[in-house]
Amino acid sequence: MEAIHHTSVVIVGAGPSGLALAIELGTRGIECLLVERNDRVGYAPRAKTTNVRTRTHLRRWGIADRLAELSPFGVDYPSTVSFVTSLGGAKLVDIPNASNCDPTPTPLYPEHGQWIPQYKLEQVLRERVETLPTVRIAFSTEFVGASQDENGVYVRLRDLVAERDISARGAFAVGADGARSRMRDIIGATMTGTYGLSRNYNIVFRAPGLADAHPHGPSVMYWQVNPAMPSLIGPMDEGDIWFFMPTRLEAGTSIDTSNAADMIRAATGIDLPYEVLSSDEWTASSLIADRYRDRRIFLVGDACHLHPPFGGYGMNMGIADGVDLGWKLAAVLQSWGGKALLDSYEIERRGIHMEVIAEAAANHALLSNDFWADGLDQPGPAGDALRSAAGERIRAAKEREFHTLGTVLGGRYGTSPIIALEPAGDRKPANGSYTPDNFPGALAPHMWMSDGSSLYDQFGDGFTLIATPDAAGPEPASCENDAAALGIPLKTVRITAAEAENRYFTPLTLIRPDQHVAWRGTRWHEDILRSATGYLPPIREPAPAESHLHY
């Protein structure tokens, strides 16, 4: 008889979103099986930006410092993006501190971004998963199919090493199996949007001496603005390993390991003995699934959303999917979360995905191909004037792409069934900037406490109630008593008036396990927690007095 592995959650795919989901579940004591068809994680050298929000999750999981240790050039390496006519040519403009990688502390977030290959991040995530006793990883195991009933999901698998069929039974299953998701097909979801915005290549190569062969100084990325081969190029890892990404190629152009080195020479104007390690074609598209769930089966990451990789959102957004779904599945499995908690996953994340897809598509609309002008590479005053003008155009058009806090930290769950409603409506800034506030659905404003610790470090694993000195005497205790009676994990954190100023505009703020605001107000009542955990419809609260808001 075929053996069946019984667990709570079966996760198909051990990329960043699947690993994040496994960590979120495992740190909460939930049993899960993580299935991966490859024999390890981290094959493809894809994303290179781990943004401030992802690193904040890593901090919560206790592994942010571990990722910093693996930084190939050190966390102090300047995260400058340079626009040049070519790597060997003239500078047009620098955009410093891309993705907020500067490690200098700021009150806006506890962890800076980091420029590091995705495979190293996946290594750190896998190491954390392997410390969790309730998580089992099955490598070299292929997903074959799944069926579900009212009690759970039956998942059919294939052990590629032993060449035998195996099965798993879980209360829930999650497809974290990427852009070609088979789990998406199982639930009958369809990707809609625009396919084929551009053809591009990702080439990884070794180039000893290249860092010293150009005049532009250290940067994480150089956008090459020239008609020969408009592209992006930059250092990727130790051992003189670089990436080269020709963009928006014309039909018929083909790049492989036989001709990539010549194309690198043409684009950079620097003749070195380049060793091409890999050459992969990829297509930029803007696509989103028409649904993320069928009863007990969910989708996360690229399985339900795809967009051009300009702005550094994709991998990070998949990790955020895993976090959002993870705490909600844990709450339901531990019997302190209701039906609407799982319903909220698609509602909350889809709204964020739509915003990010639009932002990434706008970034993709202007590539290095679009900034070329005849004479841009000519010496002398006339060329200098053209380069100066081009630099100003580039800065105006592209700076938002690399300074992304408005998108990374400013996303809000405005229509969620588990977020309190306020009649004043959402006052989110429309210009892409980020202003922290405790509006329901927003990320909880961060701050450094008087003792030098991060406010986020004070939060509990479940809900957190932030109380200012204006909180009426019995209100925090009432919240704690209600949480205990309902079996909801909750911790109270008291902050001073100075710490609350311009961040926490109400005496009480209820923070979810994922650090988003569920409710804010003055008077506590039991329905607040029951609504935030999916047992009651959204509650409606009066907006705080206008004089207390500083948007």
Disulfide bonds with the S-S distance in Angstrom:
none
